[in-house]
Amino acid sequence: FLNVLLKHENPVHLFIPNSKTYKLGEQLIQFKETNQLRVVGYDLLQSNLRLLNSGTIDYLIHQKPKVQGYLGMQSLYKNIVLKTDVPLHQYIPLDIINKENVMYCQ
């Protein structure tokens, strides 16, 4: 994978669509020092936060898992206990986290 990246002279943008962003991010530290690279990943795991704060990962998408869990349990309660209809879709805004605003999300 890194061999392919090394061939590019133009900026490279990577989107890693799962919480394991840190696994690839740790391999990109040296590449990022000498090349234009932007990395976007998911979830505020400690490993991802460490790489975000060091500048290896540029952005993390925070999906608010506690809010998702709360809304799921609330819907279950409303449907089973209260016998009421629950909405088919519940929209939750995502947070785009960078090292300048990470302190507001923890």
Secondary structure as the mmCIF struct_conf table of DSSP 4:
data_model
#
loop_
_struct_conf.conf_type_id
_struct_conf.id
_struct_conf.beg_label_comp_id
_struct_conf.beg_label_asym_id
_struct_conf.beg_label_seq_id
_struct_conf.end_label_comp_id
_struct_conf.end_label_asym_id
_struct_conf.end_label_seq_id
HELX_RH_AL_P HELX_RH_AL_P1 LEU A 2 LEU A 6
TURN_TY1_P TURN_TY1_P1 LYS A 7 LYS A 7
BEND BEND1 ASN A 10 ASN A 10
STRN STRN1 VAL A 12 PHE A 15
BEND BEND2 ASN A 18 ASN A 18
TURN_TY1_P TURN_TY1_P2 SER A 19 LYS A 20
HELX_RH_AL_P HELX_RH_AL_P2 THR A 21 THR A 34
BEND BEND3 ASN A 35 ASN A 35
STRN STRN2 LEU A 37 TYR A 42
HELX_RH_AL_P HELX_RH_AL_P3 GLN A 46 SER A 54
TURN_TY1_P TURN_TY1_P3 GLY A 55 GLY A 55
BEND BEND4 THR A 56 ILE A 57
STRN STRN3 TYR A 59 HIS A 62
HELX_RH_AL_P HELX_RH_AL_P4 PRO A 65 ILE A 80
TURN_TY1_P TURN_TY1_P4 VAL A 81 VAL A 81
BEND BEND5 LEU A 82 LEU A 82
BEND BEND6 LEU A 88 LEU A 88
STRN STRN4 ASP A 95 ILE A 97
TURN_TY1_P TURN_TY1_P5 LYS A 99 ASN A 101
HELX_RH_3T_P HELX_RH_3T_P1 VAL A 102 TYR A 104
#
